Amino acid sequence: MKDLAPEQVLASLPIPPEAYAEELFLGVGRRAAEVDRLVAENATSWAIDRMPAVDRQLLRLATYELLDRPDVPLAVIIDEAVELAKQYSTDDSGRYVNGVLAAVAARVRPGEAKSR
């Protein structure tokens, strides 16, 4: 099956998503190469394509928010991703997601990351 563009995926949904969810989905799609590069550079012991799918998607979403949503506090972004990883992924995912996002945050929001 051919990959669909993010806009095509949204258009095919039976019910439109909340505006913020749509913004995040389109933003991750728009900045996919940069987001994946940042995740890969800050992930230890795992290639991005070998990560559990839930972890990979949470890292992509949170990395996009760190890059493009300065109005959302760093702690909120990381805490929400960690809680979702704990709830929906492996036993070690919360710690792993926290570590990768802390490293990404130190690069893209250095001032805010120091105060965390």
N, CA, C and O atoms as a printed pandas DataFrame, in Angstrom:
     atom_number atom_name residue_name chain_id  residue_number  x_coord  y_coord  z_coord
0              1         N          MET        A               1    0.842   -1.188    0.000
1              2        CA          MET        A               1    0.000    0.000    0.000
2              3         C          MET        A               1    0.883    1.245    0.000
3              4         O          MET        A               1    1.839    1.340    0.770
4              5         N          LYS        A               2    0.566    2.160   -0.837
5              6        CA          LYS        A               2    1.323    3.400   -0.944
6              7         C          LYS        A               2    1.053    4.283    0.276
7              8         O          LYS        A               2   -0.073    4.370    0.766
8              9         N          ASP        A               3    2.131    4.944    0.756
9             10        CA          ASP        A               3    1.973    5.868    1.874
10            11         C          ASP        A               3    1.146    7.073    1.450
11            12         O          ASP        A               3    1.305    7.605    0.351
12            13         N          LEU        A               4    0.269    7.483    2.339
13            14        CA          LEU        A               4   -0.560    8.656    2.081
14            15         C          LEU        A               4    0.091    9.888    2.689
15            16         O          LEU        A               4    0.775    9.800    3.709
16            17         N          ALA        A               5   -0.122   11.024    2.067
17            18        CA          ALA        A               5    0.316   12.294    2.644
18            19         C          ALA        A               5   -0.534   12.566    3.882
19            20         O          ALA        A               5   -1.686   12.136    3.943
20            21         N          PRO        A               6    0.014   13.271    4.866
21            22        CA          PRO        A               6   -0.756   13.554    6.083
22            23         C          PRO        A               6   -2.126   14.176    5.801
23            24         O          PRO        A               6   -3.104   13.847    6.472
24            25         N          GLU        A               7   -2.203   15.066    4.822
25            26        CA          GLU        A               7   -3.478   15.697    4.490
26            27         C          GLU        A               7   -4.491   14.669    3.966
27            28         O          GLU        A               7   -5.689   14.780    4.225
28            29         N          GLN        A               8   -4.002   13.679    3.235
29            30        CA          GLN        A               8   -4.874   12.626    2.718
30            31         C          GLN        A               8   -5.398   11.751    3.855
31            32         O          GLN        A               8   -6.558   11.339    3.853
32            33         N          VAL        A               9   -4.536   11.477    4.815
33            34        CA          VAL        A               9   -4.965   10.689    5.973
34            35         C          VAL        A               9   -6.076   11.430    6.707
35            36         O          VAL        A               9   -7.104   10.841    7.041
36            37         N          LEU        A              10   -5.873   12.712    6.957
37            38        CA          LEU        A              10   -6.891   13.502    7.662
38            39         C          LEU        A              10   -8.198   13.551    6.877
39            40         O          LEU        A              10   -9.279   13.454    7.458
40            41         N          ALA        A              11   -8.099   13.701    5.571
41            42        CA          ALA        A              11   -9.299   13.774    4.741
42            43         C          ALA        A              11  -10.076   12.457    4.740
43            44         O          ALA        A              11  -11.285   12.448    4.509
44            45         N          SER        A              12   -9.389   11.357    4.994
45            46        CA          SER        A              12  -10.057   10.051    4.964
46            47         C          SER        A              12  -10.708    9.675    6.295
47            48         O          SER        A              12  -11.416    8.671    6.366
48            49         N          LEU        A              13  -10.485   10.450    7.335
49            50        CA          LEU        A              13  -11.058   10.125    8.640
50            51         C          LEU        A              13  -12.564   10.347    8.645
51            52         O          LEU        A              13  -13.041   11.322    8.065
52            53         N          PRO        A              14  -13.321    9.465    9.287
53            54        CA          PRO        A              14  -14.777    9.643    9.326
54            55         C          PRO        A              14  -15.202   10.830   10.190
55            56         O          PRO        A              14  -16.258   11.420    9.966
56            57         N          ILE        A              15  -14.378   11.175   11.174
57            58        CA          ILE        A              15  -14.654   12.308   12.057
58            59         C          ILE        A              15  -13.374   13.133   12.137
59            60         O          ILE        A              15  -12.309   12.580   12.414
60            61         N          PRO        A              16  -13.449   14.420   11.905
61            62        CA          PRO        A              16  -12.226   15.236   11.977
62            63         C          PRO        A              16  -11.666   15.263   13.397
63            64         O          PRO        A              16  -12.427   15.276   14.365
64            65         N          PRO        A              17  -10.336   15.271   13.525
65            66        CA          PRO        A              17   -9.730   15.327   14.860
66            67         C          PRO        A              17   -9.839   16.732   15.462
67            68         O          PRO        A              17  -10.165   17.700   14.775
68            69         N          GLU        A              18   -9.564   16.809   16.736
69            70        CA          GLU        A              18   -9.477   18.119   17.402
70            71         C          GLU        A              18   -8.423   18.957   16.682
71            72         O          GLU        A              18   -7.490   18.411   16.092
72            73         N          ALA        A              19   -8.564   20.248   16.727
73            74        CA          ALA        A              19   -7.665   21.153   16.004
74            75         C          ALA        A              19   -6.209   20.972   16.428
75            76         O          ALA        A              19   -5.313   20.968   15.584
76            77         N          TYR        A              20   -5.969   20.822   17.731
77            78        CA          TYR        A              20   -4.583   20.677   18.197
78            79         C          TYR        A              20   -3.991   19.354   17.726
79            80         O          TYR        A              20   -2.822   19.302   17.344
80            81         N          ALA        A              21   -4.776   18.293   17.748
81            82        CA          ALA        A              21   -4.284   16.994   17.268
82            83         C          ALA        A              21   -3.937   17.087   15.781
83            84         O          ALA        A              21   -2.924   16.546   15.338
84            85         N          GLU        A              22   -4.765   17.759   15.035
85            86        CA          GLU        A              22   -4.496   17.942   13.604
86            87         C          GLU        A              22   -3.213   18.738   13.400
87            88         O          GLU        A              22   -2.388   18.386   12.556
88            89         N          GLU        A              23   -3.046   19.797   14.163
89            90        CA          GLU        A              23   -1.832   20.608   14.058
90            91         C          GLU        A              23   -0.594   19.767   14.336
91            92         O          GLU        A              23    0.393   19.853   13.606
92            93         N          LEU        A              24   -0.641   18.955   15.389
93            94        CA          LEU        A              24    0.507   18.114   15.729
94            95         C          LEU        A              24    0.784   17.089   14.637
95            96         O          LEU        A              24    1.935   16.889   14.248
96            97         N          PHE        A              25   -0.254   16.449   14.146
97            98        CA          PHE        A              25   -0.103   15.442   13.106
98            99         C          PHE        A              25    0.535   16.038   11.851
99           100         O          PHE        A              25    1.482   15.472   11.304
100          101         N          LEU        A              26    0.022   17.171   11.401
101          102        CA          LEU        A              26    0.563   17.815   10.216
102          103         C          LEU        A              26    1.976   18.339   10.459
103          104         O          LEU        A              26    2.827   18.277    9.572
104          105         N          GLY        A              27    2.220   18.852   11.655
105          106        CA          GLY        A              27    3.550   19.367   11.983
106          107         C          GLY        A              27    4.611   18.287   11.998
107          108         O          GLY        A              27    5.708   18.483   11.476
108          109         N          VAL        A              28    4.294   17.145   12.595
109          110        CA          VAL        A              28    5.243   16.026   12.591
110          111         C          VAL        A              28    5.504   15.594   11.147
111          112         O          VAL        A              28    6.646   15.322   10.777
112          113         N          GLY        A              29    4.462   15.531   10.343
113          114        CA          GLY        A              29    4.639   15.158    8.938
114          115         C          GLY        A              29    5.487   16.161    8.178
115          116         O          GLY        A              29    6.339   15.779    7.376
116          117         N          ARG        A              30    5.258   17.426    8.424
117          118        CA          ARG        A              30    5.988   18.494    7.730
118          119         C          ARG        A              30    7.466   18.505    8.109
119          120         O          ARG        A              30    8.322   18.787    7.271
120          121         N          ARG        A              31    7.766   18.197    9.374
121          122        CA          ARG        A              31    9.148   18.273    9.852
122          123         C          ARG        A              31    9.730   16.886   10.145
123          124         O          ARG        A              31   10.633   16.747   10.970
124          125         N          ALA        A              32    9.211   15.876    9.469
125          126        CA          ALA        A              32    9.576   14.482    9.756
126          127         C          ALA        A              32   11.079   14.231    9.707
127          128         O          ALA        A              32   11.619   13.580   10.602
128          129         N          ALA        A              33   11.756   14.724    8.697
129          130        CA          ALA        A              33   13.193   14.461    8.569
130          131         C          ALA        A              33   13.970   15.059    9.747
131          132         O          ALA        A              33   14.842   14.400   10.313
132          133         N          GLU        A              34   13.657   16.290   10.110
133          134        CA          GLU        A              34   14.351   16.945   11.224
134          135         C          GLU        A              34   14.006   16.271   12.550
135          136         O          GLU        A              34   14.883   16.055   13.386
136          137         N          VAL        A              35   12.747   15.944   12.740
137          138        CA          VAL        A              35   12.311   15.275   13.971
138          139         C          VAL        A              35   13.014   13.935   14.114
139          140         O          VAL        A              35   13.557   13.636   15.177
140          141         N          ASP        A              36   13.013   13.124   13.062
141          142        CA          ASP        A              36   13.666   11.817   13.132
142          143         C          ASP        A              36   15.170   11.942   13.350
143          144         O          ASP        A              36   15.763   11.131   14.061
144          145         N          ARG        A              37   15.786   12.948   12.745
145          146        CA          ARG        A              37   17.221   13.164   12.954
146          147         C          ARG        A              37   17.511   13.465   14.414
147          148         O          ARG        A              37   18.437   12.898   14.994
148          149         N          LEU        A              38   16.724   14.354   15.015
149          150        CA          LEU        A              38   16.929   14.693   16.423
150          151         C          LEU        A              38   16.698   13.493   17.340
151          152         O          LEU        A              38   17.467   13.267   18.275
152          153         N          VAL        A              39   15.650   12.732   17.075
153          154        CA          VAL        A              39   15.387   11.543   17.891
154          155         C          VAL        A              39   16.545   10.561   17.746
155          156         O          VAL        A              39   17.059   10.059   18.746
156          157         N          ALA        A              40   16.960   10.282   16.519
157          158        CA          ALA        A              40   18.032    9.310   16.275
158          159         C          ALA        A              40   19.351    9.743   16.920
159          160         O          ALA        A              40   20.067    8.919   17.489
160          161         N          GLU        A              41   19.667   11.027   16.832
161          162        CA          GLU        A              41   20.924   11.523   17.399
162          163         C          GLU        A              41   20.946   11.465   18.930
163          164         O          GLU        A              41   22.016   11.414   19.537
164          165         N          ASN        A              42   19.775   11.473   19.542
165          166        CA          ASN        A              42   19.707   11.500   21.001
166          167         C          ASN        A              42   19.240   10.186   21.621
167          168         O          ASN        A              42   19.172   10.062   22.844
168          169         N          ALA        A              43   18.926    9.228   20.796
169          170        CA          ALA        A              43   18.518    7.906   21.279
170          171         C          ALA        A              43   19.778    7.061   21.463
171          172         O          ALA        A              43   20.631    6.999   20.578
172          173         N          THR        A              44   19.879    6.433   22.587
173          174        CA          THR        A              44   21.016    5.561   22.831
174          175         C          THR        A              44   20.567    4.117   22.752
175          176         O          THR        A              44   19.517    3.754   23.282
176          177         N          SER        A              45   21.344    3.315   22.106
177          178        CA          SER        A              45   21.138    1.869   22.013
178          179         C          SER        A              45   20.013    1.441   21.083
179          180         O          SER        A              45   19.789    0.240   20.930
180          181         N          TRP        A              46   19.306    2.353   20.465
181          182        CA          TRP        A              46   18.198    1.978   19.582
182          183         C          TRP        A              46   18.229    2.806   18.308
183          184         O          TRP        A              46   18.311    4.034   18.356
184          185         N          ALA        A              47   18.163    2.134   17.176
185          186        CA          ALA        A              47   17.925    2.832   15.917
186          187         C          ALA        A              47   16.442    3.176   15.895
187          188         O          ALA        A              47   15.625    2.433   16.438
188          189         N          ILE        A              48   16.097    4.268   15.288
189          190        CA          ILE        A              48   14.711    4.733   15.326
190          191         C          ILE        A              48   13.735    3.693   14.768
191          192         O          ILE        A              48   12.621    3.558   15.273
192          193         N          ASP        A              49   14.142    2.964   13.740
193          194        CA          ASP        A              49   13.245    1.963   13.154
194          195         C          ASP        A              49   13.158    0.687   13.981
195          196         O          ASP        A              49   12.345   -0.186   13.676
196          197         N          ARG        A              50   13.975    0.560   15.014
197          198        CA          ARG        A              50   13.938   -0.612   15.888
198          199         C          ARG        A              50   13.250   -0.332   17.229
199          200         O          ARG        A              50   13.079   -1.243   18.039
200          201         N          MET        A              51   12.865    0.892   17.459
201          202        CA          MET        A              51   12.183    1.256   18.706
202          203         C          MET        A              51   10.778    0.671   18.709
203          204         O          MET        A              51   10.192    0.448   17.649
204          205         N          PRO        A              52   10.235    0.422   19.902
205          206        CA          PRO        A              52    8.809    0.076   19.945
206          207         C          PRO        A              52    8.006    1.189   19.264
207          208         O          PRO        A              52    8.308    2.370   19.434
208          209         N          ALA        A              53    6.998    0.814   18.504
209          210        CA          ALA        A              53    6.228    1.779   17.700
210          211         C          ALA        A              53    5.639    2.906   18.548
211          212         O          ALA        A              53    5.645    4.064   18.129
212          213         N          VAL        A              54    5.136    2.578   19.726
213          214        CA          VAL        A              54    4.547    3.611   20.582
214          215         C          VAL        A              54    5.625    4.605   21.013
215          216         O          VAL        A              54    5.401    5.815   20.977
216          217         N          ASP        A              55    6.790    4.104   21.421
217          218        CA          ASP        A              55    7.880    4.997   21.829
218          219         C          ASP        A              55    8.297    5.906   20.685
219          220         O          ASP        A              55    8.463    7.113   20.862
220          221         N          ARG        A              56    8.464    5.315   19.517
221          222        CA          ARG        A              56    8.892    6.083   18.347
222          223         C          ARG        A              56    7.914    7.219   18.045
223          224         O          ARG        A              56    8.337    8.348   17.795
224          225         N          GLN        A              57    6.621    6.933   18.067
225          226        CA          GLN        A              57    5.635    7.963   17.753
226          227         C          GLN        A              57    5.544    9.027   18.852
227          228         O          GLN        A              57    5.378   10.212   18.562
228          229         N          LEU        A              58    5.652    8.604   20.100
229          230        CA          LEU        A              58    5.641    9.585   21.192
230          231         C          LEU        A              58    6.864   10.492   21.113
231          232         O          LEU        A              58    6.758   11.697   21.341
232          233         N          LEU        A              59    8.017    9.925   20.793
233          234        CA          LEU        A              59    9.230   10.735   20.653
234          235         C          LEU        A              59    9.101   11.711   19.492
235          236         O          LEU        A              59    9.543   12.855   19.594
236          237         N          ARG        A              60    8.513   11.278   18.410
237          238        CA          ARG        A              60    8.311   12.176   17.271
238          239         C          ARG        A              60    7.366   13.321   17.635
239          240         O          ARG        A              60    7.651   14.483   17.345
240          241         N          LEU        A              61    6.276   12.997   18.253
241          242        CA          LEU        A              61    5.289   14.002   18.626
242          243         C          LEU        A              61    5.884   15.021   19.600
243          244         O          LEU        A              61    5.758   16.229   19.403
244          245         N          ALA        A              62    6.527   14.521   20.645
245          246        CA          ALA        A              62    7.094   15.414   21.653
246          247         C          ALA        A              62    8.247   16.242   21.083
247          248         O          ALA        A              62    8.396   17.412   21.436
248          249         N          THR        A              63    9.057   15.656   20.216
249          250        CA          THR        A              63   10.150   16.411   19.603
250          251         C          THR        A              63    9.598   17.536   18.743
251          252         O          THR        A              63   10.124   18.649   18.758
252          253         N          TYR        A              64    8.550   17.252   17.999
253          254        CA          TYR        A              64    7.912   18.319   17.216
254          255         C          TYR        A              64    7.429   19.438   18.149
255          256         O          TYR        A              64    7.651   20.616   17.870
256          257         N          GLU        A              65    6.780   19.077   19.237
257          258        CA          GLU        A              65    6.293   20.099   20.173
258          259         C          GLU        A              65    7.459   20.911   20.734
259          260         O          GLU        A              65    7.351   22.129   20.878
260          261         N          LEU        A              66    8.565   20.253   21.050
261          262        CA          LEU        A              66    9.733   20.975   21.559
262          263         C          LEU        A              66   10.248   21.974   20.518
263          264         O          LEU        A              66   10.694   23.066   20.869
264          265         N          LEU        A              67   10.184   21.602   19.266
265          266        CA          LEU        A              67   10.662   22.480   18.193
266          267         C          LEU        A              67    9.707   23.622   17.879
267          268         O          LEU        A              67   10.136   24.769   17.753
268          269         N          ASP        A              68    8.436   23.327   17.754
269          270        CA          ASP        A              68    7.486   24.283   17.169
270          271         C          ASP        A              68    6.435   24.842   18.116
271          272         O          ASP        A              68    5.635   25.685   17.710
272          273         N          ARG        A              69    6.416   24.405   19.338
273          274        CA          ARG        A              69    5.398   24.894   20.274
274          275         C          ARG        A              69    6.051   25.477   21.528
275          276         O          ARG        A              69    5.952   24.893   22.607
276          277         N          PRO        A              70    6.715   26.622   21.391
277          278        CA          PRO        A              70    7.373   27.228   22.558
278          279         C          PRO        A              70    6.377   27.650   23.639
279          280         O          PRO        A              70    6.763   27.891   24.783
280          281         N          ASP        A              71    5.088   27.739   23.272
281          282        CA          ASP        A              71    4.065   28.101   24.245
282          283         C          ASP        A              71    3.729   26.940   25.189
283          284         O          ASP        A              71    3.105   27.145   26.231
284          285         N          VAL        A              72    4.140   25.731   24.826
285          286        CA          VAL        A              72    3.895   24.571   25.687
286          287         C          VAL        A              72    5.154   24.338   26.510
287          288         O          VAL        A              72    6.224   24.117   25.942
288          289         N          PRO        A              73    5.050   24.382   27.837
289          290        CA          PRO        A              73    6.240   24.208   28.678
290          291         C          PRO        A              73    6.929   22.869   28.457
291          292         O          PRO        A              73    6.279   21.840   28.267
292          293         N          LEU        A              74    8.243   22.903   28.485
293          294        CA          LEU        A              74    9.051   21.708   28.301
294          295         C          LEU        A              74    8.618   20.594   29.244
295          296         O          LEU        A              74    8.471   19.450   28.815
296          297         N          ALA        A              75    8.414   20.903   30.501
297          298        CA          ALA        A              75    8.031   19.875   31.481
298          299         C          ALA        A              75    6.707   19.208   31.106
299          300         O          ALA        A              75    6.548   18.002   31.297
300          301         N          VAL        A              76    5.776   19.965   30.585
301          302        CA          VAL        A              76    4.481   19.401   30.190
302          303         C          VAL        A              76    4.670   18.430   29.025
303          304         O          VAL        A              76    4.109   17.334   29.031
304          305         N          ILE        A              77    5.450   18.826   28.038
305          306        CA          ILE        A              77    5.693   17.967   26.878
306          307         C          ILE        A              77    6.315   16.651   27.315
307          308         O          ILE        A              77    5.830   15.579   26.952
308          309         N          ILE        A              78    7.383   16.728   28.090
309          310        CA          ILE        A              78    8.092   15.514   28.500
310          311         C          ILE        A              78    7.225   14.666   29.423
311          312         O          ILE        A              78    7.129   13.453   29.234
312          313         N          ASP        A              79    6.597   15.278   30.411
313          314        CA          ASP        A              79    5.778   14.510   31.360
314          315         C          ASP        A              79    4.634   13.776   30.669
315          316         O          ASP        A              79    4.349   12.625   31.001
316          317         N          GLU        A              80    3.973   14.430   29.710
317          318        CA          GLU        A              80    2.870   13.771   29.015
318          319         C          GLU        A              80    3.376   12.596   28.176
319          320         O          GLU        A              80    2.749   11.536   28.155
320          321         N          ALA        A              81    4.495   12.774   27.489
321          322        CA          ALA        A              81    5.051   11.678   26.681
322          323         C          ALA        A              81    5.468   10.509   27.574
323          324         O          ALA        A              81    5.238    9.351   27.227
324          325         N          VAL        A              82    6.075   10.805   28.709
325          326        CA          VAL        A              82    6.507    9.750   29.635
326          327         C          VAL        A              82    5.300    8.989   30.180
327          328         O          VAL        A              82    5.319    7.760   30.235
328          329         N          GLU        A              83    4.266    9.699   30.577
329          330        CA          GLU        A              83    3.071    9.026   31.113
330          331         C          GLU        A              83    2.397    8.145   30.064
331          332         O          GLU        A              83    1.941    7.044   30.373
332          333         N          LEU        A              84    2.334    8.626   28.835
333          334        CA          LEU        A              84    1.754    7.808   27.762
334          335         C          LEU        A              84    2.616    6.579   27.487
335          336         O          LEU        A              84    2.090    5.494   27.241
336          337         N          ALA        A              85    3.932    6.744   27.529
337          338        CA          ALA        A              85    4.828    5.598   27.323
338          339         C          ALA        A              85    4.649    4.565   28.431
339          340         O          ALA        A              85    4.611    3.363   28.164
340          341         N          LYS        A              86    4.540    5.027   29.658
341          342        CA          LYS        A              86    4.331    4.103   30.782
342          343         C          LYS        A              86    3.019    3.341   30.629
343          344         O          LYS        A              86    2.943    2.148   30.923
344          345         N          GLN        A              87    1.998    4.037   30.169
345          346        CA          GLN        A              87    0.675    3.431   30.068
346          347         C          GLN        A              87    0.538    2.496   28.869
347          348         O          GLN        A              87   -0.113    1.457   28.972
348          349         N          TYR        A              88    1.140    2.848   27.736
349          350        CA          TYR        A              88    0.863    2.124   26.504
350          351         C          TYR        A              88    2.043    1.350   25.915
351          352         O          TYR        A              88    1.884    0.683   24.893
352          353         N          SER        A              89    3.221    1.423   26.534
353          354        CA          SER        A              89    4.366    0.735   25.945
354          355         C          SER        A              89    4.997   -0.208   26.957
355          356         O          SER        A              89    4.304   -0.739   27.824
356          357         N          THR        A              90    6.289   -0.422   26.858
357          358        CA          THR        A              90    6.979   -1.410   27.687
358          359         C          THR        A              90    7.256   -0.877   29.087
359          360         O          THR        A              90    7.080    0.311   29.354
360          361         N          ASP        A              91    7.687   -1.757   29.968
361          362        CA          ASP        A              91    7.997   -1.362   31.344
362          363         C          ASP        A              91    9.117   -0.321   31.416
363          364         O          ASP        A              91    9.120    0.520   32.315
364          365         N          ASP        A              92   10.059   -0.370   30.487
365          366        CA          ASP        A              92   11.194    0.556   30.501
366          367         C          ASP        A              92   10.980    1.808   29.655
367          368         O          ASP        A              92   11.832    2.696   29.630
368          369         N          SER        A              93    9.861    1.880   28.972
369          370        CA          SER        A              93    9.647    2.971   28.019
370          371         C          SER        A              93    9.587    4.350   28.655
371          372         O          SER        A              93   10.091    5.311   28.073
372          373         N          GLY        A              94    8.996    4.474   29.809
373          374        CA          GLY        A              94    8.905    5.784   30.457
374          375         C          GLY        A              94   10.275    6.393   30.693
375          376         O          GLY        A              94   10.508    7.560   30.378
376          377         N          ARG        A              95   11.174    5.605   31.244
377          378        CA          ARG        A              95   12.537    6.101   31.499
378          379         C          ARG        A              95   13.258    6.417   30.192
379          380         O          ARG        A              95   13.951    7.428   30.082
380          381         N          TYR        A              96   13.086    5.546   29.212
381          382        CA          TYR        A              96   13.761    5.746   27.933
382          383         C          TYR        A              96   13.262    7.016   27.242
383          384         O          TYR        A              96   14.065    7.834   26.794
384          385         N          VAL        A              97   11.968    7.180   27.158
385          386        CA          VAL        A              97   11.384    8.371   26.531
386          387         C          VAL        A              97   11.840    9.625   27.275
387          388         O          VAL        A              97   12.181   10.626   26.646
388          389         N          ASN        A              98   11.849    9.579   28.593
389          390        CA          ASN        A              98   12.309   10.713   29.393
390          391         C          ASN        A              98   13.757   11.077   29.042
391          392         O          ASN        A              98   14.074   12.251   28.850
392          393         N          GLY        A              99   14.624   10.077   28.959
393          394        CA          GLY        A              99   16.034   10.331   28.668
394          395         C          GLY        A              99   16.256   10.919   27.285
395          396         O          GLY        A              99   17.022   11.868   27.123
396          397         N          VAL        A             100   15.586   10.355   26.291
397          398        CA          VAL        A             100   15.748   10.862   24.924
398          399         C          VAL        A             100   15.209   12.286   24.818
399          400         O          VAL        A             100   15.854   13.152   24.226
400          401         N          LEU        A             101   14.044   12.528   25.381
401          402        CA          LEU        A             101   13.462   13.873   25.283
402          403         C          LEU        A             101   14.260   14.899   26.078
403          404         O          LEU        A             101   14.357   16.054   25.664
404          405         N          ALA        A             102   14.828   14.506   27.199
405          406        CA          ALA        A             102   15.681   15.435   27.955
406          407         C          ALA        A             102   16.887   15.836   27.108
407          408         O          ALA        A             102   17.290   16.999   27.115
408          409         N          ALA        A             103   17.466   14.880   26.377
409          410        CA          ALA        A             103   18.608   15.184   25.516
410          411         C          ALA        A             103   18.189   16.071   24.342
411          412         O          ALA        A             103   18.906   17.006   23.987
412          413         N          VAL        A             104   17.045   15.787   23.746
413          414        CA          VAL        A             104   16.540   16.627   22.652
414          415         C          VAL        A             104   16.284   18.036   23.172
415          416         O          VAL        A             104   16.665   19.015   22.530
416          417         N          ALA        A             105   15.642   18.142   24.328
417          418        CA          ALA        A             105   15.326   19.452   24.913
418          419         C          ALA        A             105   16.587   20.258   25.188
419          420         O          ALA        A             105   16.601   21.473   24.986
420          421         N          ALA        A             106   17.634   19.605   25.641
421          422        CA          ALA        A             106   18.891   20.310   25.910
422          423         C          ALA        A             106   19.454   20.936   24.635
423          424         O          ALA        A             106   20.155   21.946   24.695
424          425         N          ARG        A             107   19.155   20.349   23.506
425          426        CA          ARG        A             107   19.631   20.884   22.226
426          427         C          ARG        A             107   18.716   21.954   21.658
427          428         O          ARG        A             107   19.196   22.952   21.119
428          429         N          VAL        A             108   17.406   21.766   21.768
429          430        CA          VAL        A             108   16.488   22.690   21.083
430          431         C          VAL        A             108   15.900   23.753   22.003
431          432         O          VAL        A             108   15.408   24.778   21.529
432          433         N          ARG        A             109   15.945   23.522   23.305
433          434        CA          ARG        A             109   15.487   24.515   24.284
434          435         C          ARG        A             109   16.482   24.556   25.444
435          436         O          ARG        A             109   16.122   24.250   26.580
436          437         N          PRO        A             110   17.723   24.932   25.166
437          438        CA          PRO        A             110   18.777   24.814   26.192
438          439         C          PRO        A             110   18.508   25.597   27.469
439          440         O          PRO        A             110   18.773   25.091   28.559
440          441         N          GLY        A             111   17.995   26.806   27.366
441          442        CA          GLY        A             111   17.716   27.595   28.568
442          443         C          GLY        A             111   16.656   26.976   29.447
443          444         O          GLY        A             111   16.794   26.923   30.669
444          445         N          GLU        A             112   15.603   26.510   28.818
445          446        CA          GLU        A             112   14.491   25.911   29.551
446          447         C          GLU        A             112   14.895   24.550   30.127
447          448         O          GLU        A             112   14.466   24.192   31.224
448          449         N          ALA        A             113   15.715   23.795   29.397
449          450        CA          ALA        A             113   16.128   22.460   29.835
450          451         C          ALA        A             113   17.004   22.529   31.076
451          452         O          ALA        A             113   16.929   21.649   31.934
452          453         N          LYS        A             114   17.834   23.565   31.186
453          454        CA          LYS        A             114   18.698   23.702   32.357
454          455         C          LYS        A             114   17.914   23.908   33.629
455          456         O          LYS        A             114   18.329   23.456   34.696
456          457         N          SER        A             115   16.789   24.584   33.530
457          458        CA          SER        A             115   16.004   24.895   34.717
458          459         C          SER        A             115   15.087   23.754   35.130
459          460         O          SER        A             115   14.427   23.842   36.165
460          461         N          ARG        A             116   15.034   22.690   34.347
461          462        CA          ARG        A             116   14.134   21.567   34.658
462          463         C          ARG        A             116   14.700   20.707   35.733
463          464         O          ARG        A             116   14.081   19.718   36.124
